Amino acid sequence: MKHPLHQFKHCPKCGSSTFHEHNFKAYKCDDCEFIYYFNPSSATVAFILNEKGELLVCRRAHDPAKGTLDLPGGFVDMDETGEEAIMREVEEETGLKTKALQYQFSLPNRYVYSDFEVHTLDMFFAIQVEDATKLQANDDVEESFFAPLDKINPAEFGLVSVRKGLERFLAERLK
């Protein structure tokens, strides 16, 4: 397996080409001695149930995993909390406003974007929305719909962490 920073050829601090593997999670510059630790980016995922107990499911409009099923969510912006990020992402992707949320769990993921593997830590939240009837497919969502829990097949979801999170969510609810 390649080092996560194998595509980095120059030090981001001084620009030197003496930037090389320091250990399994860092590169070091021989010229300025800067060590760059490759830590995961933060991302969020939402479990949104309607009044019938159906889960909000989306279809991805773009790569990675274009055309596969997904749950609302996305990357945390700079200076934003996980809670702020999931509320923003839910509104951007579905048009729905969050009225309550509760952190559930987190899972690591690898997300390939522009041929670069981004390591993420995906935070899953249970979300209650103000009015689920105002659902829209926006932003990077091709379509969105509510599905009965017993009809959801995690294998149809394109991102590994979403699949694993969904399996965990369904196992707890379909006991």
Backbone bond lengths (Angstrom), bond angles and torsions (degrees), N, CA, C in turn:
res aa  C-N    CA-C-N  psi(-1)  N-CA   C-N-CA  omega(-1)  CA-C   N-CA-C  phi
1 M - - - 1.454 - - 1.526 109.50 -
2 K 1.318 115.87 137.10 1.461 121.15 179.74 1.518 110.74 -74.31
3 H 1.326 115.38 149.95 1.457 121.67 174.56 1.529 108.28 -61.30
4 P 1.341 118.94 141.04 1.467 120.19 -178.17 1.530 113.53 -58.25
5 L 1.317 118.04 -22.05 1.469 121.49 -179.04 1.538 112.49 -101.91
6 H 1.338 118.35 17.23 1.469 120.49 -174.37 1.531 113.54 -58.61
7 Q 1.317 118.63 -23.93 1.465 120.98 179.98 1.529 112.80 -83.77
8 F 1.322 117.69 -9.71 1.460 121.94 179.56 1.526 108.62 -83.38
9 K 1.315 117.08 117.77 1.463 121.68 -176.50 1.524 113.35 -108.19
10 H 1.325 116.87 -15.68 1.463 120.75 -177.41 1.532 110.37 -133.71
11 C 1.309 114.85 147.30 1.468 121.58 178.01 1.526 109.39 -62.79
12 P 1.342 118.16 129.29 1.465 120.02 179.11 1.530 113.46 -72.04
13 K 1.339 117.41 -13.15 1.462 120.38 -179.58 1.533 111.63 -90.62
14 C 1.344 117.43 -49.54 1.467 119.47 -174.82 1.533 113.54 -115.31
15 G 1.328 118.01 -10.48 1.461 121.48 178.37 1.516 114.97 85.52
16 S 1.307 118.13 1.86 1.464 121.84 -178.57 1.527 111.15 -64.58
17 S 1.329 115.28 150.30 1.467 120.50 176.34 1.531 111.13 -91.12
18 T 1.324 117.31 6.26 1.468 120.78 177.27 1.528 110.40 -90.61
19 F 1.298 115.40 41.76 1.463 124.25 -177.38 1.526 107.45 -101.51
20 H 1.324 117.67 117.42 1.466 120.59 -172.64 1.529 111.58 -146.15
21 E 1.311 114.64 171.33 1.462 121.07 -178.77 1.521 110.79 -60.27
22 H 1.323 114.42 128.52 1.469 122.39 177.26 1.532 109.45 -101.78
23 N 1.325 115.87 -45.31 1.461 123.29 173.70 1.528 107.52 -158.10
24 F 1.314 117.41 -171.22 1.469 120.16 -173.57 1.521 114.76 -64.36
25 K 1.351 118.47 -14.95 1.464 119.73 -179.50 1.528 113.57 -128.71
26 A 1.330 117.76 14.26 1.464 118.90 -177.94 1.531 112.13 -149.30
27 Y 1.333 114.52 153.62 1.469 123.77 170.61 1.526 106.83 -116.17
28 K 1.346 115.68 150.94 1.463 120.56 -178.72 1.522 109.41 -130.63
29 C 1.314 115.54 144.33 1.454 122.61 176.79 1.529 108.54 -96.14
30 D 1.332 117.06 126.53 1.466 120.84 178.12 1.524 111.90 -71.40
31 D 1.338 117.31 -27.28 1.462 119.97 -176.35 1.524 112.97 -78.76
32 C 1.329 118.29 -52.06 1.477 120.01 -176.93 1.534 112.47 -105.32
33 E 1.325 117.02 -3.33 1.467 124.79 178.26 1.528 114.18 66.03
34 F 1.336 116.63 16.35 1.456 120.97 175.37 1.526 109.15 -67.28
35 I 1.327 116.39 134.72 1.462 121.78 175.45 1.519 107.52 -113.53
36 Y 1.326 115.44 122.87 1.457 121.11 179.04 1.515 108.97 -102.21
37 Y 1.339 117.05 113.71 1.458 122.66 178.03 1.519 108.63 -89.97
38 F 1.304 115.88 127.08 1.456 121.85 -178.10 1.522 108.53 -89.62
39 N 1.336 116.16 97.97 1.460 122.45 -179.89 1.525 109.49 -104.08
40 P 1.339 117.48 156.88 1.458 119.15 -177.64 1.526 112.81 -70.46
41 S 1.324 114.58 151.45 1.458 121.49 170.11 1.520 107.61 -81.05
42 S 1.319 116.44 154.72 1.464 121.36 179.24 1.524 109.98 -93.45
43 A 1.320 115.37 138.16 1.461 120.92 176.83 1.528 108.33 -140.11
44 T 1.331 115.34 163.86 1.462 121.04 -176.90 1.525 110.75 -129.67
45 V 1.325 115.39 154.17 1.464 122.87 178.01 1.528 107.78 -140.85
46 A 1.351 116.36 140.83 1.470 120.92 -176.56 1.516 112.38 -115.08
47 F 1.320 115.36 134.09 1.465 122.96 166.69 1.526 105.44 -102.14
48 I 1.336 117.14 112.10 1.459 121.60 -179.11 1.521 108.37 -121.07
49 L 1.317 115.75 117.13 1.463 121.40 177.48 1.520 109.40 -103.38
50 N 1.338 116.30 141.79 1.465 119.84 174.60 1.528 109.37 -90.12
51 E 1.333 117.14 -175.11 1.471 121.64 -176.77 1.527 112.41 -65.41
52 K 1.335 118.75 -18.88 1.468 122.67 177.74 1.534 111.79 -89.70
53 G 1.337 117.33 -1.51 1.460 121.22 -177.74 1.517 113.01 80.93
54 E 1.335 117.06 16.97 1.465 121.20 177.76 1.523 109.56 -88.84
55 L 1.333 116.32 149.51 1.464 122.49 -176.84 1.521 110.89 -95.33
56 L 1.329 116.18 137.14 1.460 121.50 175.62 1.527 109.20 -73.95
57 V 1.329 115.01 123.17 1.458 123.22 -179.13 1.525 108.02 -122.12
58 C 1.318 116.50 142.94 1.464 122.04 178.27 1.527 109.58 -121.74
59 R 1.330 115.87 158.93 1.465 121.66 171.68 1.527 106.83 -111.63
60 R 1.330 115.70 131.18 1.462 121.55 -176.69 1.528 111.24 -70.58
61 A 1.324 116.59 130.95 1.456 121.93 179.82 1.526 112.62 -90.10
62 H 1.336 117.05 -15.17 1.468 121.08 -175.89 1.518 110.79 -137.47
63 D 1.319 115.24 162.61 1.461 120.28 172.19 1.517 109.13 -71.28
64 P 1.305 117.58 154.27 1.460 126.79 2.76 1.530 112.09 -74.05
65 A 1.299 114.59 154.22 1.476 122.95 175.80 1.527 113.06 63.29
66 K 1.321 117.08 34.32 1.466 121.94 178.62 1.529 110.24 -52.61
67 G 1.330 115.81 135.77 1.452 121.78 177.20 1.513 115.28 87.21
68 T 1.329 117.55 -11.28 1.463 120.20 178.88 1.529 109.64 -88.52
69 L 1.305 115.36 167.18 1.461 120.03 178.50 1.520 110.33 -77.08
70 D 1.322 114.76 158.29 1.459 121.73 -177.30 1.520 108.14 -157.27
71 L 1.300 116.23 175.02 1.456 123.63 171.39 1.524 107.16 -115.68
72 P 1.324 118.89 154.37 1.466 119.68 178.68 1.524 110.54 -60.21
73 G 1.324 115.56 146.53 1.458 120.70 178.03 1.503 111.27 154.27
74 G 1.317 115.37 -177.14 1.458 120.14 179.24 1.509 111.20 169.02
75 F 1.327 114.64 -169.16 1.458 121.45 -175.40 1.521 112.24 -73.39
76 V 1.325 114.88 148.88 1.461 122.57 174.70 1.530 107.05 -82.90
77 D 1.321 117.09 129.03 1.463 122.03 177.11 1.523 110.52 -78.09
78 M 1.329 115.80 163.88 1.467 121.48 175.93 1.528 109.05 -58.09
79 D 1.317 116.62 142.55 1.463 123.69 178.03 1.523 113.73 59.99
80 E 1.328 117.19 27.97 1.457 122.78 -179.74 1.528 108.23 -123.78
81 T 1.321 117.23 140.11 1.462 120.80 175.44 1.527 109.31 -80.49
82 G 1.314 116.34 165.27 1.458 120.46 174.59 1.516 111.36 -59.92
83 E 1.320 116.43 -39.29 1.468 121.47 179.48 1.527 110.97 -64.93
84 E 1.329 116.69 -44.87 1.467 119.95 177.62 1.527 110.88 -63.04
85 A 1.322 116.16 -40.30 1.468 120.87 -178.81 1.523 111.42 -63.67
86 I 1.324 118.25 -46.04 1.467 118.76 -177.19 1.527 110.73 -68.23
87 M 1.326 118.01 -36.20 1.468 119.58 176.88 1.532 110.11 -64.88
88 R 1.325 117.97 -42.66 1.462 121.88 178.52 1.520 110.71 -64.10
89 E 1.336 116.88 -47.00 1.464 120.88 -178.53 1.529 111.89 -62.85
90 V 1.325 116.79 -42.59 1.472 120.20 178.52 1.520 109.68 -59.60
91 E 1.337 117.31 -45.67 1.464 119.54 -179.19 1.536 111.11 -67.51
92 E 1.344 117.52 -42.31 1.467 120.19 179.99 1.527 112.06 -61.88
93 E 1.334 116.67 -42.17 1.463 120.44 -173.09 1.522 114.19 -87.44
94 T 1.326 117.23 -26.29 1.468 119.55 -173.17 1.522 114.38 -124.50
95 G 1.327 117.97 -12.70 1.456 121.37 -175.79 1.515 113.47 77.63
96 L 1.337 117.14 1.39 1.469 121.08 -176.59 1.523 111.33 -91.35
97 K 1.315 115.64 143.11 1.462 121.45 177.50 1.523 109.74 -99.30
98 T 1.322 115.39 135.16 1.464 122.10 -179.67 1.516 110.25 -79.54
99 K 1.351 116.15 133.44 1.472 118.56 174.00 1.525 111.05 -109.17
100 A 1.324 117.61 -21.95 1.471 121.34 176.54 1.527 108.64 -156.60
101 L 1.317 115.26 150.58 1.469 119.82 176.88 1.509 109.94 -147.53
102 Q 1.334 114.74 155.01 1.457 120.29 177.94 1.525 108.52 -145.18
103 Y 1.329 114.77 127.13 1.462 120.51 177.06 1.525 109.24 -62.63
104 Q 1.345 117.11 138.52 1.456 121.90 -179.91 1.537 112.08 -110.02
105 F 1.328 117.75 -59.67 1.468 122.70 -177.84 1.522 108.55 -170.54
106 S 1.340 117.03 176.04 1.468 121.20 176.62 1.522 109.66 -131.79
107 L 1.338 114.77 155.11 1.463 121.81 177.80 1.525 109.28 -142.42
108 P 1.334 117.47 142.93 1.469 119.11 174.25 1.527 110.22 -75.48
109 N 1.325 115.36 154.18 1.458 120.69 -179.96 1.525 109.21 -149.93
110 R 1.310 115.61 161.75 1.466 122.72 171.52 1.514 106.86 -124.43
111 Y 1.315 114.69 123.58 1.450 122.54 -171.97 1.521 107.31 -121.91
112 V 1.322 117.95 113.66 1.465 121.01 -178.20 1.521 108.86 -87.60
113 Y 1.330 115.06 119.33 1.454 122.00 179.59 1.526 108.32 -129.92
114 S 1.336 117.11 123.47 1.467 122.72 -178.76 1.530 111.18 52.13
115 D 1.319 115.94 44.94 1.471 123.16 179.89 1.529 113.52 62.83
116 F 1.321 117.83 20.55 1.458 122.38 176.75 1.523 107.98 -121.03
117 E 1.323 115.74 128.76 1.461 120.61 -178.59 1.528 110.08 -84.36
118 V 1.333 115.36 111.27 1.459 122.05 178.80 1.528 107.71 -95.93
119 H 1.314 116.56 119.87 1.459 120.72 174.80 1.525 106.75 -81.41
120 T 1.336 116.59 131.64 1.457 120.01 -179.63 1.524 110.82 -127.37
121 L 1.305 114.84 160.11 1.454 122.46 167.65 1.516 104.83 -116.44
122 D 1.334 116.28 108.96 1.458 122.51 -175.32 1.526 110.12 -92.16
123 M 1.333 115.30 121.98 1.463 122.55 179.45 1.529 108.60 -99.36
124 F 1.314 116.76 124.55 1.460 122.52 -177.69 1.526 110.05 -99.15
125 F 1.340 115.59 135.50 1.455 122.14 -178.73 1.527 110.11 -128.72
126 A 1.329 116.66 142.15 1.468 122.24 167.47 1.521 105.35 -88.22
127 I 1.329 115.86 125.94 1.456 121.54 -174.24 1.526 109.95 -119.49
128 Q 1.314 115.59 135.20 1.466 121.20 168.54 1.523 106.69 -107.72
129 V 1.331 116.02 132.04 1.461 120.01 -178.93 1.529 110.49 -107.67
130 E 1.321 115.47 160.19 1.462 121.07 -177.79 1.525 112.39 -67.91
131 D 1.330 117.92 -46.97 1.463 120.92 -175.92 1.526 109.23 -150.31
132 A 1.327 116.47 97.24 1.472 121.88 -175.77 1.521 112.83 -66.43
133 T 1.326 118.05 -15.78 1.472 119.74 179.99 1.533 112.01 -73.18
134 K 1.315 117.78 -11.67 1.467 121.90 179.62 1.531 111.86 -91.08
135 L 1.314 117.44 19.54 1.461 123.48 -178.00 1.526 111.61 -60.47
136 Q 1.342 115.44 132.70 1.461 123.08 176.10 1.530 108.06 -136.71
137 A 1.318 116.71 154.53 1.467 121.59 172.36 1.525 107.13 -97.62
138 N 1.330 117.04 109.67 1.465 122.78 -177.11 1.526 110.43 -126.22
139 D 1.324 114.82 174.82 1.456 123.53 172.08 1.527 110.54 57.79
140 D 1.318 118.49 -117.70 1.474 121.02 -178.01 1.528 112.41 -100.96
141 V 1.337 116.67 26.07 1.461 122.77 179.20 1.532 109.12 -108.31
142 E 1.328 116.20 124.39 1.464 121.43 178.77 1.531 111.62 -76.58
143 E 1.328 115.71 -44.11 1.462 121.38 176.49 1.513 108.77 -152.26
144 S 1.326 115.73 157.61 1.463 120.62 176.70 1.518 108.51 -142.68
145 F 1.334 114.83 147.27 1.461 120.57 -177.10 1.520 109.12 -161.39
146 F 1.323 115.93 161.86 1.458 121.28 174.70 1.524 108.11 -97.03
147 A 1.326 116.15 135.78 1.463 121.98 -178.39 1.525 109.90 -126.90
148 P 1.354 117.32 140.55 1.466 120.39 174.69 1.531 109.84 -60.61
149 L 1.308 116.95 139.67 1.465 121.08 -176.47 1.528 112.52 -56.78
150 D 1.343 117.53 -37.89 1.466 119.68 -177.36 1.530 113.28 -75.49
151 K 1.334 117.44 -3.80 1.474 122.06 178.32 1.530 112.09 -104.73
152 I 1.319 117.17 -2.25 1.463 121.27 -176.86 1.526 109.94 -86.43
153 N 1.338 115.53 128.31 1.458 122.25 177.89 1.526 108.33 -111.41
154 P 1.339 118.49 106.65 1.457 120.48 -178.44 1.538 114.02 -55.02
155 A 1.320 118.57 -26.83 1.465 121.49 179.81 1.531 112.17 -63.29
156 E 1.326 118.12 -18.41 1.464 121.63 179.61 1.534 112.58 -84.30
157 F 1.332 117.33 -2.60 1.454 122.24 -179.22 1.528 108.52 -94.94
158 G 1.331 115.90 129.82 1.456 121.24 -169.45 1.509 117.77 -78.65
159 L 1.314 118.91 -24.25 1.465 120.91 -177.56 1.526 110.02 -99.27
160 V 1.319 115.72 132.53 1.472 121.87 -173.27 1.520 112.09 -57.39
161 S 1.325 118.19 -47.91 1.466 118.76 -176.31 1.525 111.25 -67.20
162 V 1.320 117.65 -34.85 1.466 120.40 178.07 1.525 109.15 -65.39
163 R 1.326 116.11 -42.49 1.476 120.68 177.23 1.518 110.83 -58.76
164 K 1.331 116.75 -49.07 1.466 121.08 -179.42 1.531 111.48 -65.16
165 G 1.325 116.79 -41.55 1.461 120.44 178.51 1.510 111.63 -64.51
166 L 1.323 115.85 -39.76 1.464 121.19 178.33 1.523 111.03 -65.84
167 E 1.331 117.20 -41.01 1.472 120.26 176.56 1.520 110.53 -59.07
168 R 1.311 116.47 -43.06 1.465 121.25 178.95 1.534 110.65 -65.15
169 F 1.320 116.51 -45.77 1.475 122.56 179.02 1.533 110.17 -59.22
170 L 1.321 117.18 -48.95 1.464 121.41 -178.00 1.538 112.18 -66.63
171 A 1.328 116.91 -38.18 1.465 120.64 178.86 1.525 111.39 -59.33
172 E 1.319 115.97 -38.52 1.472 120.67 179.81 1.533 112.06 -72.30
173 R 1.317 116.71 -34.13 1.466 120.68 -174.21 1.521 114.22 -91.53
174 L 1.319 117.37 -23.51 1.467 120.46 -177.30 1.521 112.68 -104.31
175 K 1.323 117.43 26.20 1.471 121.84 178.88 1.513 111.18 -64.07
